[in-house]
Every structure is written in structure tokens, then in C-alpha cells.
Amino acid sequence: MDIKRIEIKIKNKRHFADVAVLVDKPDFIDWINQLRTKWKIDKNFNDYMDFLSHIRKQEKERGVRNEFEKDVEKIRLAFNRSHNFDEVITYAIAFGKIYEGCYNPCYYEQIVDPIDPNDECKYKYAIIVTPNTVLEDINPVLEDIKIRMKKGLEQKKDKKKMDSSLANYSFELGPQYSTPSRKVENIVRDRNWYWLHKKMSYQKILDKSKKEVITKDGVIKAVRAYEQRLQEL
């Protein structure tokens, strides 16, 4: 079953826009459909564990490991996205939908000490920021790191070591791709019109949008502006 449009179930309009300008790219959709064919996905999954079992079974039959993850990475790198889009790509392939929580504009990575990689006390945590990150995105990730660190360090009951680890946060710039416009108030509407225009005229879209205080020219500009977003990296 080929996917024509990937559903986005994300309430935050800024995050919605970040995801939409990737998953609506025609090249992206083509690649998703190619991978669905490769991995014999002829219908959308409803359960992640069922999907994972489906993939692992095929990898075992082929005598390979983590090939699916490598395919996801190829797509991500082709569109110059960072690791926080891995789950977006995976869910697009498996479910044809991107759910709330699949995407965050920043993410954390655990960094081991290169000299003493087995000493957990020397672990550091980096919050990776991307071109889409704003300050309000960092706080939830920071809190998540604190919780994870606390759970591990509480076993040692050593507050000094915990404070030392908290002091070792570091920040790293993400890839250089075009940041989507922050004018996202009408992003859900504009995306819907973009897909409707594949099936109907601008006038028919206007007729269906009776609640919108807008002209036909306004509809045209909105759709074309969205199309322009999809042409950017």
C-alpha cells in the first residue's frame, strides 16, 4: 500500500511545521513507499512491537542486523536532518502517521569518557540543538536528563558526583538546513489546502472553506507559500 499523505497528530504548530515540511516533500514520500515495499509493509501497523517483530524477522531471514535503522539513517542524511527525525521517519514507514511525542526539536545524547568508557561516573550528557530549537524546547529535554541521571546516581547515594555530572552539560549545533518559517499560525490549514489542491481547484477549496475570511487569491498564495517551503532543505 503506497502512502500518498502522511498524517501528523501533533498539537504544537511549530513542531507540526517542522515535521510537515519534511514528510510532505514528494521525494520523501517516494522514499517511504520504496522502503515499505522493501520491508513488505502492505498496510499500516497499529502496534509498534508488531512492527518491530515484522522487521526483525525479515532481517533474520536475510542474515543482517540493524538494516532497517540504516535505511532510516539514509533518508535522514539525504534530507540533512538530525537524529531527532529518526522516529518521525520510522513512524512514517510503519504507521503512515506521526504521533504526538515522536518529534522534539532538540534531543540528548550520552557521552562516555574515551579514556575510561566503562566508568558511569564519568558519563556526560549533551543536549543537541538543531536549527529548529528554541529555548522552550530545551527545558523538557533538560528535565528528562535530570530524571534519568538521578535514577542512576541515586544508587550510589553520592550527591557530590551528581552535582559534578550536572555541571557537565554541553551544547552542540545541529546540521545546517533551512529553518522552516516561524509563521505557523495557519500551518495546519495551509497543509490541508496544499493536499486538497492536488484534487480540486483553488475556487473549490475556497468554497469548502466558508469559515475562513479569505479570498481566492489568499488561498493561492497560501498554497504556493507552502509549496515553496517543501522545496527548501
Backbone as a ProteinNet text record, in pm:
[ID]
protein_1_A
[PRIMARY]
MDIKRIEIKIKNKRHFADVAVLVDKPDFIDWINQLRTKWKIDKNFNDYMDFLSHIRKQEKERGVRNEFEKDVEKIRLAFNRSHNFDEVITYAIAFGKIYEGCYNPCYYEQIVDPIDPNDECKYKYAIIVTPNTVLEDINPVLEDIKIRMKKGLEQKKDKKKMDSSLANYSFELGPQYSTPSRKVENIVRDRNWYWLHKKMSYQKILDKSKKEVITKDGVIKAVRAYEQRLQEL
[TERTIARY]
84.2	0	87.3	82.4	159.4	93.1	174.5	125.2	126.7	19.8	15.4	29.5	-27.3	-20.1	1.4	97.8	128.9	55.7	-20.8	-94.2	1	-28.9	51.8	-39.4	-19.8	-102	-22.4	19.2	99.9	28.3	9.1	-65.9	17.2	144	229.4	250.4	204.5	208	350.3	440.4	579.6	641.4	615.2	664	594.5	464.8	387.5	453.7	492.5	554.8	688.6	769.2	899.9	885.1	783.7	761.4	699.9	601.4	528.5	618.4	712.6	796.9	897.8	905.8	984.7	894.4	789.7	710.9	623.1	603.9	524.4	609.1	740.4	825.6	798.2	772.2	745.8	857.1	983.3	1095.3	1093	1054.2	1046.2	939	822.3	712.1	751.2	819.3	864.8	957.4	1047.9	1144.3	1073.8	976.6	899.1	828.9	768.7	698.2	793.9	912.8	1012.9	1052	1067.4	1105.4	989.9	868.7	753.6	748.7	784.3	790.2	904.3	1020.3	1136.2	1108.7	1043.3	1019	881.7	817.6	691.1	583.2	569.9	465.9	351.8	246.8	136.5	16.1	28.6	-74.9	-10.8	-74.9	-20	-31.8	72.5	69.7	-8	-58.8	-128.1	-47.9	50.4	128.4	277	355.1	497.8	571.9	537	606.3	578.6	457.8	426.1	512.2	526.1	609.4	754.4	805.7	945.1	968.9	875	885.7	887.8	805.7	799.7	935.3	998.9	1128.4	1237.7	1243.2	1348.7	1339.6	1219.4	1201.6	1263.9	1241.8	1298.9	1450.6	1500.1	1645.4	1710.5	1645.2	1697.9	1700.3	1595.7	1588.2	1697.8	1732.1	1834.4	1975	1984.4	2114.7	2182.9	2104.2	2159.6	2109.1	2176.5	2134.1	2125.8	2020.3	2002.3	1998.2	1956.3	1947.9	1838.1	1728	1619.3	1666.9	1739.3	1791.5	1884.4	1959.9	2048.9	1969.6	1856.8	1769.8	1711.5	1671.2	1619.1	1726.9	1847.1	1958.7	1986	1974.7	1997.3	1898.4	1771.9	1671.6	1704.5	1734.3	1764.4	1880.2	1986.1	2103.3	2075.1	1990.9	1956.7	1886.6	1809.7	1739.2	1807.4	1929.4	2013.3	1944.7	1878.9	1815.7	1901.2	1872.9	1947.1	1870.8	1930.6	1876.4	1732.5	1692.1	1556.9	1447.8	1486.8	1389.1	1381.6	1464.7	1463.5	1326	1267.3	1136.5	1028.1	1040.2	945.6	948.5	1068.5	1083.9	1032.5	1067.5	1024	872.2	807.1	661.4	593.7	657.6	603.6	600.5	707	715	616.9	614.3	537.1	388.3	355.6	217.8	151.8	233	176.3	124.4	166.7	123.7	240.5	243	341.5	265	287.4	210.2	277.1	198.5	249.7	362.3	474.1	586.8	691.8	661.7	760	872.6	846.7	944.2	967.1	1092	1130.2	1243.8	1242.6	1346.6	1486.9	1498.2	1631.4	1625.5	1740.8	1746.5	1876.8	1887.6	2009.4	2085.3	2214.1	2299.1	2388.8	2412.6	2502.8	2644.3	2739	2877.5	2964.6	3030.2	3118.1	3257.5	3330.1	3468.4	3553.8	3622.3	3700.3	3815	3864	3974.8	3925.6	3808.2	3753.9	3605	3571	3430.9	3341.5	3398.3	3317.3	3280.6	3334.7	3306.4	3186	3070.4	2947.7	2955.5	3040.7	3053.1	3109.8	3172.7	3234.6	3148.5	3028.1	2938	2899.1	2884.4	2834.6	2711.5	2631.6	2509.9	2506.9	2487.6	2483.5	2341.2	2292.7	2166.2	2201.5	2155.9	2185.2	2076.3	2114.5	2017.8	2028.7	1916.8	1910.2	1864.2	1861.8	1812.9	1669.1	1592.9	1453.1	1435.5	1541.5	1530.7	1511.9	1419.7	1406.3	1417.1	1429.1	1454.1	1349.2	1224.3	1118.3	1127.3	1197.9	1215.1	1318	1411.5	1522.2	1479.4	1389.7	1351.6	1301.2	1208.8	1162.9	1275.1	1366.2	1478.5	1571.9	1595.1	1680.3	1622.7	1490.3	1424.8	1433.9	1420.7	1430.1	1569.1	1670.5	1807.9	1827.2	1775.9	1791.9	1728.8	1610.7	1541.5	1621.9	1671.4	1748.9	1878.4	1942.3	2066.2	2039.8	1932.8	1901.4	1877.8	1806.5	1777.6	1906.1	2002.3	2126.9	2216.9	2222.2	2315.3	2264.8	2133.8	2078.9	2127.8	2160.5	2209.4	2340.7	2414.2	2544.3	2532.8	2417.1	2390.4	2506.6	2550.7	2663.8	2625.1	2581.4	2534.1	2644.8	2767.1	2878.4	2899.3	2891.2	2908.5	2793.1	2672.1	2557.2	2573.9	2613.8	2634.6	2742.2	2844.9	2953	2902.2	2817.8	2762.6	2672.4	2591	2502.7	2580.7	2700.9	2783.3	2845.5	2833.4	2899.8	2808.1	2694.7	2610.3	2687.1	2666.2	2728.9	2627	2647.3	2554.7	2629.7	2562.3	2625.5	2528.5	2577.9	2490.9	2451	2328.4	2281.3	2320.3	2264.1	2300.3	2250.7	2310.3	2274.8	2171.2	2046	1939.6	1846.8	1767.5	1683.1	1580	1575.1	1476.8	1340.3	1236.7	1104.8	1058.8	976.4	923.8	854.6	874.2	809.2	667.1	621.9	483.6	398.7	361.6	297.4	151.7	94.8	-41.9	-139.3	-116.6	-208.3	-148.9	-48.1	22.9	-66.6	-157.4	-245.1	-340.9	-396	-487.8	-416.5	-298	-224.6	-183.8	-144.5	-109.2	-231.1	-345.3	-467.7	-503.7	-491.1	-519.8	-422.6	-296.7	-195.4	-236.9	-284.5	-324.7	-458.2	-547.5	-674.7	-653	-553.8	-528.9	-478.9	-434.6	-395.5	-518.4	-637.2	-759.9	-864	-849.2	-950.9	-890.8	-971	-926.2	-920.4	-854	-848.3	-988.6	-1073.8	-1209.5	-1287.4	-1271.6	-1342.7	-1290.3	-1160.2	-1103.4	-1165	-1176.4	-1235.8	-1380.6	-1453.7	-1594.7	-1608.8	-1511.4	-1515.4	-1472	-1408.5	-1351	-1435.6	-1561.1	-1655.1	-1624.2	-1558.2	-1526.8	-1407.1	-1330	-1210.7	-1245.4	-1196.5	-1213.3	-1095.2	-1112	-1001.3	-1055.9	-977.5	-1016.2	-952.2	-991.3	-931.1	-781.3	-744.6	-603.2	-527.8	-594.9	-533.2	-507	-601.3	-583.6	-465.3	-457.2	-348	-213.5	-203.9	-77.8	-39.9	-140	-112.4	-58.8	-121.6	-78.1	60	82.8	212.8	323.8	291.2	391.2	428.2	329.1	357.1	440.4	407.6	485.7	630.5	648.7	784.1	861.3	793.1	858.1	911.7	835.1	873.7	994.7	1020.6	1135.6	1265.7	1252.9	1371.4	1424.2	1553.7	1612.1	1551.8
-119.9	0	124.2	199.6	322.4	433.8	512.4	627.2	750.4	824.7	949.4	1070.6	1058.1	1166.4	1105.8	1158.5	1110.1	1197.7	1136.2	1212	1262.9	1381.5	1438.4	1468.7	1397.1	1413.5	1489.7	1610	1691.1	1824.2	1858.7	1980.1	2107.5	2102.3	2219.7	2256.9	2375.3	2412.4	2429.1	2471.1	2486.2	2350.3	2255.1	2119.3	2054.5	2082.9	2034.4	2080.6	2208.2	2263.7	2197.1	2175.8	2111.7	1975.5	1900.5	1766.3	1772.9	1860.7	1867.8	1900.2	1994.4	2034.2	1926.8	1820.6	1703.9	1598.6	1558	1443	1472.3	1598.5	1632	1648.6	1642.5	1651.3	1530.6	1552.1	1439.3	1334.7	1377.5	1283	1199.2	1261.4	1188.1	1081.1	1116.9	1019.9	904.6	936	829.9	732.6	787.2	703.9	616.2	674.4	598.5	480.7	505.9	398.6	290.1	329	230.6	139.5	198.4	118.8	31.6	79	-5.3	-129	-109.5	-223.6	-317	-259	-339.7	-424.2	-364.1	-433.3	-498.7	-512.7	-586.6	-534.5	-402.5	-338.8	-300.4	-382.1	-356.2	-292.5	-268.4	-195	-130.6	-27.5	41.5	-45.3	-44.4	-116.9	-36.7	-106.1	-43	-51.9	-141.1	-164.8	-164.6	-89.8	-75.8	-208.2	-287	-413.7	-511.9	-508	-592.1	-550.1	-420.6	-368.5	-410.7	-394.6	-429.9	-579.3	-661.2	-805.3	-837	-766.2	-782.7	-752.3	-644.5	-603.9	-702	-737.5	-826.2	-964.7	-1011.3	-1140.6	-1137.4	-1028.1	-1016.8	-1001.9	-928.4	-913.9	-1048.7	-1128.5	-1261.3	-1350	-1341.6	-1421.4	-1380.6	-1252.4	-1202.7	-1216	-1250.8	-1263.6	-1130.6	-1028.1	-894.8	-844.9	-742.9	-680.8	-530	-470.6	-325	-263.7	-341.5	-286.5	-181.4	-203.5	-105.1	29.3	27.4	151.5	222.9	145.2	204.7	269.9	209.3	268.9	401.1	403.3	527.4	634.5	595.4	690.7	746.5	663	709.5	819.6	799.7	902.5	1030.1	1013.8	1131.1	1211.6	1143.9	1212.9	1273.9	1207.8	1259.8	1394.6	1413.1	1539.5	1626.2	1586.6	1665.5	1693.9	1592.8	1606.5	1538.6	1570.6	1515.2	1396.9	1335.1	1211.6	1225.8	1346.8	1363.3	1339.9	1319.7	1286.6	1136.2	1056.6	911.5	851.2	892.9	836.8	884.7	1007.1	1059.5	972	942.2	860.2	718.4	662.1	525.9	516.3	612	608.6	634.5	714.1	735.6	604.5	525.6	396.5	295.2	286.4	181.5	211.9	337.6	371.7	468.9	537	640.3	757	766.5	872.9	912.4	1039.3	1088.2	1132.5	1062.8	1088.3	1191.8	1244.8	1334.3	1263.2	1333.2	1275.6	1211.9	1197.5	1138.5	1236.4	1363.9	1464.1	1569.9	1605.6	1720.5	1791.3	1924.1	1997.1	1983.3	1928.9	1901.6	1765.7	1711.3	1578.6	1565.7	1460.9	1445.2	1320.2	1323.4	1207.6	1185.4	1059	1023.6	1011.8	1074.8	1075.8	1004.2	897.6	823.1	882.6	862	910	822.3	881.2	799.5	724.1	775.6	709	598.2	622	524.3	504.1	441.1	431	347.2	266.6	180.7	244.1	362.1	429.4	521.5	478.8	556.3	691.9	703.6	831.1	940	899	996.3	1025.3	969.3	996.7	1145.1	1200	1336.6	1330.9	1434.1	1438.2	1567.3	1553	1669.8	1690.5	1812.5	1847.4	1897.1	1824.1	1859.6	1953.5	2074.4	2170.1	2168.9	2192.3	2193.8	2332.2	2357.5	2488.4	2517.5	2414	2433.5	2458.2	2447.1	2454.8	2597.6	2615.8	2741.4	2707.6	2809.6	2787	2698.2	2716.2	2638.8	2489.7	2453.1	2311.6	2244.8	2322.5	2265.4	2219.6	2293.2	2260.6	2117.7	2067	1928.5	1826.1	1850.6	1758.9	1764	1884	1901.3	1828.2	1840.4	1772.9	1621	1572.7	1429.5	1377.6	1453.7	1414.1	1409	1508.3	1512.4	1389.8	1354.9	1238.6	1111.3	1093.5	974.3	968.5	1082.8	1087.2	1056.1	1112.5	1093.3	946	878.6	736.9	655.3	688.9	614.4	649.7	777.3	822.6	799.6	787.6	764	631.7	539.4	409.1	424.9	522	545.2	638.7	704.6	794.8	892.3	952.4	1044.4	1175.7	1272.6	1399.7	1476.3	1464.2	1536.7	1493.4	1364.8	1314.3	1358.2	1365	1409.8	1555.4	1639.5	1780.7	1798	1715.3	1721.9	1686.1	1585.3	1544.6	1652.2	1714.2	1820.7	1938.3	1957.3	2069.3	2043.9	1920.2	1884.4	1881.6	1949.8	1960.2	2036.1	1994.7	2066.2	2081.6	2178.4	2206	2198.9	2148.6	2127.6	2166.7	2241.7	2284.3	2166.9	2174.1	2069.9	2098.2	2026	2041.6	2174.8	2216.1	2344.3	2324.9	2308.3	2305.6	2422.9	2458.2	2576.2	2559.1	2653.5	2650.3	2689.7	2608.7	2645	2779.1	2847.8	2976	2960.7	3058.9	3055.6	3112.5	3147.4	3190.2	3063.8	3005.8	2873.6	2876.5	2992.5	3001	2925.1	2931.8	2867.7	2742.8	2683.7	2572.8	2452.7	2419.4	2303.5	2329.7	2450	2487.8	2486.7	2548.2	2558	2421	2334.1	2197.3	2126.5	2142.4	2079.4	2130.3	2261.2	2318.4	2267.1	2252	2200.3	2063	1976.9	1843	1845.6	1934.3	1945.7	1991.5	2079	2132	2025.5	1913.6	1802.9	1737.1	1766.3	1703.3	1803	1930.2	2027.4	2165.5	2253.3	2388.7	2477.5	2593	2689.7	2738.6	2755.5	2804.2	2704.5	2575.7	2474.2	2468.5	2490.7	2495.8	2612.2	2726.4	2845	2817.3	2751.4	2720.5	2627.8	2537.7	2445.2	2511.9	2629.2	2695.6	2815.3	2792.1	2900.9	2973.6	2903.8	2966.9	3060.4	3050.9	3132.1	3266.9	3373.7	3506.9	3528.1	3484.4	3486.8	3487.8	3540.5	3545.5	3428.9	3412.3	3309.5	3335.6	3463	3498.6	3461.3	3475.3	3438.1	3288.5	3209.2	3064.3	3028.1	3091	3064.3	3095.2	3208.9	3248.6	3152.2	3106.8	3015.5	2882.6	2830.2	2701.2	2713.8	2820.7	2838.7	2861.5	2931	2952.2	2818.8	2731.8	2600.2	2516.9	2522.7	2451.3	2498.5	2628.5	2684	2628.9	2612.6	2555.1	2414.9	2337.8	2199.9	2190.7	2298.2	2298	2331.6	2381	2415.7	2293.7	2296.1	2188.1	2186.7
0	0	0	-108.1	-114.9	-33.8	33.2	108.5	19.1	19	-57	35.8	154.3	253.4	391	462	596.7	698.1	785.2	887.3	995.3	1047.2	1154.6	1272.9	1383.1	1502.7	1609.4	1578	1669.3	1693.5	1820.3	1854.8	1842.6	1884.6	1876.9	1729.8	1690.1	1548.7	1496	1580.2	1537.4	1509.8	1598.5	1578.4	1457.9	1443.3	1328.7	1199	1194.8	1074.6	1046.1	1150.3	1133.1	1066.6	1110.9	1057.7	918.1	901	774.1	656	675.1	562	523.8	603.5	563.1	499.9	572.9	528.2	407.3	372.7	254.4	128.9	142.7	24	-66	-194.2	-284.8	-283	-279.3	-275.8	-148.8	-37.7	88.8	81	29.8	19.9	-72	-182.1	-273.3	-200.3	-120.4	-49.3	55	123.5	222.3	155.7	41.6	-28.7	-78.2	-120.3	-162	-45.6	72.4	189	237.4	223.7	259.3	169.4	43	-49	-10.2	17.9	54.3	177.9	277.6	403.1	410.1	293.8	281.3	376	376.9	458.8	365.1	361	268.8	337.2	467.2	539.7	662.7	714.5	830.9	955.7	1036.9	1163.9	1267.8	1368.2	1480.4	1609.8	1611.5	1733	1698.5	1776.7	1745.3	1760.4	1860.9	1882	1767.7	1713.7	1597.1	1477.7	1461.2	1352	1370.4	1492.6	1520.1	1496	1537.6	1515.1	1365.8	1289.8	1143.7	1079.6	1124.1	1069	1109.5	1237.1	1286.5	1220.7	1194.6	1128.7	990.1	916.8	783	786.8	884.9	897.4	926.2	1009	1041.5	917.8	837.5	715.1	616.4	617.8	524.6	581.1	708.3	771.3	795.1	825	850.1	984.8	1036.4	1162.9	1145.2	1199.7	1201.2	1061	963.2	827.8	816.7	889.8	885.1	939	1051.5	1109.2	1011.3	934.8	834.9	722.5	686.3	584.2	633.2	759.9	819	818.5	853.5	855	715.9	613.4	475.4	438.1	476.2	447.4	523.7	652.4	735.8	677.7	639.6	586.2	449.1	370.7	238.1	247.9	355.2	375.5	481.9	518.1	609.4	742.1	797	927.2	1033.7	1158.7	1271.5	1331.7	1435.9	1493	1544.4	1580.1	1634.3	1529.4	1403	1299.5	1272.5	1340.7	1317.5	1345.8	1456.4	1493.4	1397	1349.6	1250.2	1125.5	1077.1	956.9	981	1096.5	1129.7	1133.5	1198.3	1209.1	1074.9	989.8	855.4	778.8	792.7	724	783.5	914.8	981.5	993.1	1022.3	1055.3	957.8	876.8	790.4	870.4	996.1	1087.4	1176.9	1213.8	1309.2	1433	1544.5	1665.7	1755.3	1845.6	1949	2023.1	2041.9	2114	2024.4	1895.7	1802.9	1769.9	1790.7	1747.2	1854.2	1872.2	1954.3	1881.7	1874.5	1800.8	1859.4	1980.1	2034.6	2104.8	2134.2	2195.4	2272.4	2352.6	2430.4	2388.7	2410.8	2385.5	2506	2536	2644.8	2588	2655.1	2608	2710.5	2665.5	2755.7	2751.9	2859.1	2865.3	2773.2	2673.5	2579.2	2645.3	2756.8	2826	2916.9	2978.4	3072.7	3043.9	2929.7	2886.4	2976.7	3063.5	3149.2	3283	3309.7	3436.1	3419	3471	3455.8	3524.8	3624.3	3695.2	3605.2	3496	3405.7	3283	3281.6	3169.7	3169.6	3050	3034	2943.5	2947.6	2868.5	2787.9	2657.3	2569.2	2518.6	2526	2462.5	2322.6	2222.9	2085	2035	2002.5	1948.5	1796.7	1730.3	1584.5	1539.5	1409.2	1363	1405.3	1442.1	1482.6	1632.1	1709.3	1855.2	1904.1	1997.5	2069.7	2218.3	2301.6	2443.6	2509.8	2473.3	2539.7	2507.8	2400	2367.1	2456.7	2508.9	2584.6	2723.4	2786.5	2924.3	2943.9	2858.7	2879.2	2863.4	2769.7	2749.6	2869.6	2919.6	3036.1	3156.6	3174.5	3286.4	3271.4	3147.1	3122.5	3156.6	3118.6	3150.6	3301.4	3370.8	3516.4	3582.1	3534.5	3592	3568.4	3444.9	3411.7	3492.2	3506.3	3582.5	3729.3	3779.3	3920.5	3952.5	3863.7	3885.8	3893	3807.6	3806.8	3923.3	3952.3	4055.4	4197.1	4211.2	4344.9	4402.5	4313.9	4359.8	4436	4396.9	4461.3	4582.1	4593.4	4705.5	4728.3	4619.3	4627.4	4559.9	4640	4585.4	4514.3	4561	4500.3	4355.2	4332.5	4196.4	4106.3	4164	4087.2	4044.2	4137.9	4106.7	4000.8	4009.5	3912.2	3772.5	3763.8	3634	3575.2	3662.7	3615.7	3559.4	3609.4	3564.1	3427.7	3378.7	3254.4	3132.1	3137.7	3019.4	2911.4	2787.2	2677	2565	2479	2369.6	2237.7	2137.9	2008.3	1898.3	1798.6	1690.9	1603.6	1549.4	1460	1316.3	1220.1	1079.8	1023.2	914	853.9	743.9	782.8	683.6	710.1	610.4	621.7	732.3	822.9	930.3	874.7	896.2	846.5	902.4	825.6	869.8	1003.8	1091	1222.5	1216.4	1096.7	1081	1064.3	1176.3	1173.1	1218	1237.1	1286.6	1196.8	1064.3	970.3	905.2	968.3	906	878.9	971.2	951.9	835.4	832.3	723.8	588.8	583.5	457.1	405.6	499.4	457.7	401	463.3	415.1	276.1	255.6	124.4	18.4	57.3	-35.4	-87.6	2.4	-39.1	-113.4	-74.5	-146.5	-289.9	-310.1	-444.1	-541.1	-489.9	-577.1	-640	-581.2	-629.4	-680.2	-643.5	-681.4	-707.1	-764	-798.9	-675.3	-691.3	-582.1	-545.7	-645.9	-620.2	-535.1	-565.4	-487	-343.5	-328.5	-192.8	-116.4	-183.3	-120	-80.8	-169.9	-142	-21.4	-1.9	111.1	241.1	229	347.2	386.8	412.3	441.4	571.6	664.8	793.1	783.2	674	657.2	593.8	656.1	598	503.7	377.9	283.2	141.2	49.2	-90.8	-166.3	-290.7	-374.8	-389.9	-405	-416.7	-289.2	-175.6	-49	-40.7	-93.2	-95.6	-184.7	-300.5	-394.1	-329.4	-264.5	-200.5	-88.5	-12.3	98.4	46.6	-57.3	-113.5	-175.2	-249.4	-314.4	-212.6	-104.2	1.4	66	83.9	142.2	45.8	-82.8	-183.1	-183.3	-162.9	-158.1	-38.7	73.6	192.1	161.4	86.1	58.7	-34.9	-108.2	-199.1	-127.1	-4.7	72.2	144	176.8	254.8	394.4
[MASK]
+++++++++++++++++++++++++++++++++++++++++++++++++++++++++++++++++++++++++++++++++++++++++++++++++++++++++++++++++++++++++++++++++++++++++++++++++++++++++++++++++++++++++++++++++++++++++++++++++++++++++++++++++++++++++++++++++++++++++

